[in-house]
Amino acid sequence: MKINPVILQDIERERERQETKWGEQNHLPEWWQIILAEETGEAAKALLEGNGEIYRAEMIQAAAVTIAAIESLDRAIAKLPALGFISPAGLQRENKELREALEKVGKLVKGAKECKGKEKSEISSAD
């Protein structure tokens, strides 16, 4: 299947417009979903109002936002090796190490609170 080149050109023009207006956008995937929902919501509104021209324009914008989200995701993934995250297994290993470190911190905090509690009870019993 070949995608209509006119549609691809329209999407590319819209991406260029977005890039000019907003610059490079690097959002979390959740934020991209909100942006995309806004665009598809506008398309749905145009469809309900029977305005095919606006519907098409909003769908082009939604496609361009989808591409921008994928570009943002690809940039984020490309940075992972530099952070030591090479693979999903690497991410799991890092998450395990982080959980273990957090558990140690939690034990230290709990121990410090217990010591502080003992000091307070010792001080009040000395009075």
N, C-alpha and C positions, 0 to 999 in steps of 0.2 A: 504494500500500500504506500502511496506517495501522498504526502501532505501538500495541500494547495499552497504554492509558493506565495501567493498574495497574502494568505493568512499569516504565514511565517514572517513575511516582511512587515505586516502590521504589528505583530507581536514584537519584533525586533525594534521597530520605531518606538513603540510604547516603552520598551525597556530603556532605550536611549533617553526618552523623555523623563522617565523616572530617575535615571542615573544623574541627569542634568539637574533635576529639581532637588533630589534628596542626597546625592552622592552615594558612595558605597554604603550599603546598609548591612549591618551584621547583627541580626536579632536572634534570640532564642527561638527554637521551632514553635513554641507555644505562641509567641508574639506573631510569628508569620501566619499561624492559623487564624488569629484574630483579624489580621489585615486581609487575608484571603476571604474570610467569612464576610467582611464588610463589602468587598468587591462582588462576591456572589449574591449577597443580599441586595445590592443595587441592581444587579442583573435581573434578579427575581422580581423586583419592584417594576422595572421597565417592562418585563414580560407580562406581568399582571395588568399593567397599564396599556398593553398592546403597542408599545413603541419598540419596533424591531431594530431601528437604527441605534437607539441607546442600548438596547439589550446586547447587540453585537459589540458595541464599543466597550461595555462593561465586561463582557466575556473575554475580549482581547486584554483588558486590564488585569482580569483574574489570571489569565494565562501568563502574562508578564510578571505578575507577583509570584506565581508559582515558580517561574524560572529564577527570579531573584532569590526566593527562599532556598532553592536547590544550590544556587551559586554561593549563598551564605553558608549553607551546610557544608559544601565542599571545601570552602576556605577554612572552616572550623576543623574539619577532619584532617586537612593537610597540616594543621598546627599540632595535632596530637603527638606525632613521633618526637617532635622537639620537646614535648613535655614529659616524655617517657612512656606515653601510652601508644603502644605499637599495634595492639590487637585487642579484640574483646577479652581474650585470656589475660592480656596485660592489664586491662581495665579491672577485671575481677581480682587479680593479684593486688593491684593498687587499692581497690576498695576493701579487700580483706585487711591489708596493712593499715589502712586508715581506720577501719573499725577497731582493730586491736589497739592502735594508738589512742583512740577516743575512749576505749574501755580503761586503759591505763590512766588517762587524765581523769576520768570519772572516779576511779578508785582513789587517786591522789586527792581530789577535791573532797570526797567523802571522808577520807582520813583526816584532812585538815579541819573539816567541820567538826568531826568527833573530838579532835584535840582541842579545838576552840571551846567546844561545849564542856569538856573536862576542866579546862582552865577557868571558865566562868563558874562552874560548880565548886571548884576548889577555892576560888576567890570569895564566893558568897558564904561558904562554910567557914572560912577563916575570919569573917567579920563577926 
